[in-house]
Amino acid sequence: MELRWDPILKEWIIVSGVRKKRPVYPEGFCPFCPGSEEVPLSGWKVLSIPNKYPSLMLNPPPPDVKKDSLYRSRKAEGFCEIVVYTPEHKTSLAQLDEAHIGLLIDLWTTRYRDLGCKEGVKYVFIFENKGREVGVTLDHPHGQIYAFPFIPPRIRQELASSREYWKRRGLCLFCRVIEMERDERNRVVAENRDFICFLPFYARWPYGVHIYPKRHVQSLLGLSDGEKKSFAELLKEVLNRFNKLFNNDFPYMMVLHQEPTDGKGYPYYHFHVEFYPPYREKGKLKFFASVETGTGTVTFDYRPEDKAYELRG
């Protein structure tokens, strides 16, 4: 287990041989169900536990490869946690009631704060992989948290563009995007008092909606109790729109983008949620194939406006 530096793209790669040992759909056993060795038998509704097969860990071994000025490596220091959404095995985040989702949001907030205070943690990444289509190996409703010793490249790109816009215009780039989407309306999927969901003008996935707080906040820590309630309501609505459109328990990747936890100020950043659903139509998966993977240039086979219309129903 170690981090290796890619000198071409200038980013860190996590190398981990531990994760190949994780269980894949074990029959008759679920490590996240009450009574297993990993979770308590009772007394909880949402739970955060250490990941037994982490990519990052508190006291990792030193790299086992020789390094030099070009091929750099370092310890894979950090934290990996599992967030168990409910004791119930046969359910999903979309099926939980809003109060229960509110408990999950509170737990996300607490873990973001506590892990972000750990020495060496520069970015706390909260996410969910749902469905076998995206490689999930356990069906129990759960998500994960990675506490990185560096700021991941996608986040660095968002920080750079939003900082540039902030310096040039004196405005939040994300707030301007929200304003544009609210004005045009044809890509808005759902909205309530405090949050808005839309398929961006520049969407990368056919159903890749974003959820934004309308007020300018940098992380979950900036949300009021009322805003967290609105967040739970809209999150549940969006997930159920996915399920209704496809008439199944819809798979997706869901990620929370928040400001780094490296002690610096990021007043120009804006907390938001992004979805990367693997389907482009019923029964048809969306693959990032040669063009997307080899060049980084996304080809979008539809009009975002039409896909947003489908989700609005």
GIVEN-V133719 format. One record per residue. N is the residue number from 1. RES is the residue in three letters. SS is DSSP state (helix for helix, strand for strand, loop for the rest). Layout:
# GIVEN-V133719
n=<N,N>
res=<RES,RES>
ss=<SS,SS>
This chain:
# GIVEN-V133719
n=<1,2,3,4,5,6,7,8,9,10,11,12,13,14,15,16,17,18,19,20,21,22,23,24,25,26,27,28,29,30,31,32,33,34,35,36,37,38,39,40,41,42,43,44,45,46,47,48,49,50,51,52,53,54,55,56,57,58,59,60,61,62,63,64,65,66,67,68,69,70,71,72,73,74,75,76,77,78,79,80,81,82,83,84,85,86,87,88,89,90,91,92,93,94,95,96,97,98,99,100,101,102,103,104,105,106,107,108,109,110,111,112,113,114,115,116,117,118,119,120,121,122,123,124,125,126,127,128,129,130,131,132,133,134,135,136,137,138,139,140,141,142,143,144,145,146,147,148,149,150,151,152,153,154,155,156,157,158,159,160,161,162,163,164,165,166,167,168,169,170,171,172,173,174,175,176,177,178,179,180,181,182,183,184,185,186,187,188,189,190,191,192,193,194,195,196,197,198,199,200,201,202,203,204,205,206,207,208,209,210,211,212,213,214,215,216,217,218,219,220,221,222,223,224,225,226,227,228,229,230,231,232,233,234,235,236,237,238,239,240,241,242,243,244,245,246,247,248,249,250,251,252,253,254,255,256,257,258,259,260,261,262,263,264,265,266,267,268,269,270,271,272,273,274,275,276,277,278,279,280,281,282,283,284,285,286,287,288,289,290,291,292,293,294,295,296,297,298,299,300,301,302,303,304,305,306,307,308,309,310,311,312,313>
res=<MET,GLU,LEU,ARG,TRP,ASP,PRO,ILE,LEU,LYS,GLU,TRP,ILE,ILE,VAL,SER,GLY,VAL,ARG,LYS,LYS,ARG,PRO,VAL,TYR,PRO,GLU,GLY,PHE,CYS,PRO,PHE,CYS,PRO,GLY,SER,GLU,GLU,VAL,PRO,LEU,SER,GLY,TRP,LYS,VAL,LEU,SER,ILE,PRO,ASN,LYS,TYR,PRO,SER,LEU,MET,LEU,ASN,PRO,PRO,PRO,PRO,ASP,VAL,LYS,LYS,ASP,SER,LEU,TYR,ARG,SER,ARG,LYS,ALA,GLU,GLY,PHE,CYS,GLU,ILE,VAL,VAL,TYR,THR,PRO,GLU,HIS,LYS,THR,SER,LEU,ALA,GLN,LEU,ASP,GLU,ALA,HIS,ILE,GLY,LEU,LEU,ILE,ASP,LEU,TRP,THR,THR,ARG,TYR,ARG,ASP,LEU,GLY,CYS,LYS,GLU,GLY,VAL,LYS,TYR,VAL,PHE,ILE,PHE,GLU,ASN,LYS,GLY,ARG,GLU,VAL,GLY,VAL,THR,LEU,ASP,HIS,PRO,HIS,GLY,GLN,ILE,TYR,ALA,PHE,PRO,PHE,ILE,PRO,PRO,ARG,ILE,ARG,GLN,GLU,LEU,ALA,SER,SER,ARG,GLU,TYR,TRP,LYS,ARG,ARG,GLY,LEU,CYS,LEU,PHE,CYS,ARG,VAL,ILE,GLU,MET,GLU,ARG,ASP,GLU,ARG,ASN,ARG,VAL,VAL,ALA,GLU,ASN,ARG,ASP,PHE,ILE,CYS,PHE,LEU,PRO,PHE,TYR,ALA,ARG,TRP,PRO,TYR,GLY,VAL,HIS,ILE,TYR,PRO,LYS,ARG,HIS,VAL,GLN,SER,LEU,LEU,GLY,LEU,SER,ASP,GLY,GLU,LYS,LYS,SER,PHE,ALA,GLU,LEU,LEU,LYS,GLU,VAL,LEU,ASN,ARG,PHE,ASN,LYS,LEU,PHE,ASN,ASN,ASP,PHE,PRO,TYR,MET,MET,VAL,LEU,HIS,GLN,GLU,PRO,THR,ASP,GLY,LYS,GLY,TYR,PRO,TYR,TYR,HIS,PHE,HIS,VAL,GLU,PHE,TYR,PRO,PRO,TYR,ARG,GLU,LYS,GLY,LYS,LEU,LYS,PHE,PHE,ALA,SER,VAL,GLU,THR,GLY,THR,GLY,THR,VAL,THR,PHE,ASP,TYR,ARG,PRO,GLU,ASP,LYS,ALA,TYR,GLU,LEU,ARG,GLY>
ss=<loop,strand,strand,strand,strand,strand,loop,loop,loop,loop,strand,strand,strand,strand,strand,loop,loop,loop,helix,helix,helix,loop,loop,loop,loop,loop,loop,loop,loop,loop,loop,loop,loop,loop,loop,loop,loop,loop,loop,loop,loop,loop,loop,loop,loop,loop,strand,strand,strand,strand,loop,loop,loop,loop,loop,loop,strand,loop,loop,loop,loop,loop,loop,loop,loop,loop,loop,loop,loop,loop,loop,loop,strand,strand,loop,loop,strand,loop,strand,strand,strand,strand,strand,strand,loop,loop,loop,loop,loop,loop,loop,loop,helix,helix,helix,loop,loop,helix,helix,helix,helix,helix,helix,helix,helix,helix,helix,helix,helix,helix,helix,helix,helix,helix,helix,helix,loop,loop,loop,loop,loop,loop,strand,strand,strand,strand,strand,strand,strand,strand,loop,helix,helix,helix,loop,loop,loop,loop,loop,loop,loop,strand,strand,strand,strand,strand,strand,strand,loop,loop,loop,loop,helix,helix,helix,helix,helix,helix,helix,helix,helix,helix,helix,helix,helix,helix,helix,helix,helix,loop,loop,loop,helix,helix,helix,helix,helix,helix,helix,helix,helix,helix,helix,helix,loop,loop,loop,strand,strand,strand,strand,loop,loop,loop,strand,strand,strand,strand,loop,loop,loop,loop,loop,loop,loop,loop,loop,loop,loop,strand,strand,strand,strand,loop,loop,loop,loop,loop,loop,helix,helix,helix,loop,loop,helix,helix,helix,helix,helix,helix,helix,helix,helix,helix,helix,helix,helix,helix,helix,helix,helix,helix,helix,helix,helix,helix,loop,loop,loop,loop,loop,strand,strand,strand,strand,strand,strand,loop,loop,loop,loop,loop,loop,loop,loop,loop,loop,loop,loop,loop,loop,strand,strand,strand,strand,loop,loop,loop,strand,strand,strand,loop,loop,strand,strand,loop,loop,loop,loop,helix,helix,helix,helix,helix,helix,loop,loop,loop,loop,loop,loop,loop,loop,helix,helix,helix,helix,helix,helix,helix,helix,helix,loop>
